[in-house]
Amino acid sequence: MFARPGEGEPAALAEAYATLRETPGTQREHPTALLAVRAAGCGHLPAALDLIARLPEDDFNGRASHAFRALWITVTGRRGAVVRVRTGYEPALSGR
């Protein structure tokens, strides 16, 4: 089940984004990431991905982890940690 925005959430996101735009560029990274997670939490994946694209281009780990987290939240509706599920199958990495 996909998360859906509640009443007033799109307006709250727009207001938070307007505040973010007024923040000096050197102080935007963390608030941008938080807003991306918030957008994903209300089911607004396009906004989350747009915000993630605004994170520093040289921080591939940050972008990737926030993108995965946004997708996880949007699809599962859960903000908690991603749990690795053991399937019993482990691919052979050594070629044995």
Beta strands, then each sheet from edge to edge (+ up, - down):
end
